[in-house]
């Protein structure tokens, strides 16, 4: 009886450990938080102005996409602090944002921007 109880505890520990490992690996592979910002709109106090995502997803990145529409130098800005329509303390490098990610990820944790 004691041996079967020990096996149950051992398998529970193994399964629990696998769950922690899976969570760590999936957290490292997930996409970082991102905002589409106008690179030309930087304000020292606020950061970059957040613009519509369509400005970053269009095939002609950097323009509003329609003839006669105002042009925007838009790009994805990762892991930023967002407040009042502005994003700051992030990075334009997706790989840097992933490297400084959450639990289980390697990286120095340095800021960008």
N, C-alpha and C positions, 0 to 999 in steps of 0.2 A: 504494500500500500504506500509506504513512504517513497519507494522508488518511482512509482507512477506519478506521485505528486511532484517529485523533483523533475521528472521529464516534462511535465506540464509547465512548470515554472521556466525551465530552460527554453522550451519552444516559445513561450510567451516573450522571453527576453530577446530571442533571436528575431521573432516577428516584429517586435517593437523597435529593435535596432535597425531592421530593414526599412521600416517606415520613416525613421529619422533620416536615414541615408537618402531615401527617395525624395523626401521633402527638400533636403539640402541640394540635391542635384537639380530638381525641377526649379527651385528658386534661382539657381545660377543660370539656367537656360531661358528663363522667361524674359520677355521684352521689357526694357525699362520704360518708365513713364515718360511721355514725350508731349511736347506742345509745338505747334507751328507758329513761328515768330518771324517778324520782319527784322532782318539783320541790320537794316539801316536805321532802325528806330531806337537804338540803345539810349537809355537815359541813366545817368550816373546814380540817381536815387532809386529808380524803379526797376531798371533792367530793360529787357526787350518787350515790345508790344506784341501780345498774342493776336494772331490773325486766324482766319478760317482755315481749317485743315485742307480744303480744296486747293489752297495756294501751294501746299507742299506736295500734294499727291498728283498734280497734273503732270503730263508728260513734258511740258515746257516749264519745269520748276523755275521759279523766279519771276513769273508773270501771272496776271490774273486770268489769263486764258482767252479773253474775248478781245476782239479788235476795238481799240479806243478805250479800253479799261485801263485804270492806273496800274502801273507796274509795281510789283513788290518783290524785294529780294528776300524771299521766304525760304526757311529751312527748318528742319526738325531740331528742337532744343530739348535735350534729355535731362531727366532727374532735377528739374528746376523747382524752386519755390515760387508758387504762383499766387499773386495777390492783386486785386483790382485791375485785372486785364493785362498784367505784366508778369514776365517770368525772369527770374534772376538766380544766380548761383548754380547754374547747370553747365552743360557741355554740349557742343555741336557734334562731338564724336560718340557714335553709338557704342563702339567697342570700349571706350573709356567708361561709359555709363554702365555697361554690363560688368566690367572689371571691378568697379567700385560698388557692385551690387550687394545683395543681402547675405544672409547666413549661408556659409559653405562656399562662398566665392572668394577667389584670390583677388588681391588688389590692395593698393596703398590707401585708398579712401580719400585721396586728394581731390580738391575741387577743381572746377574748370570755369571757363566763361570769359 
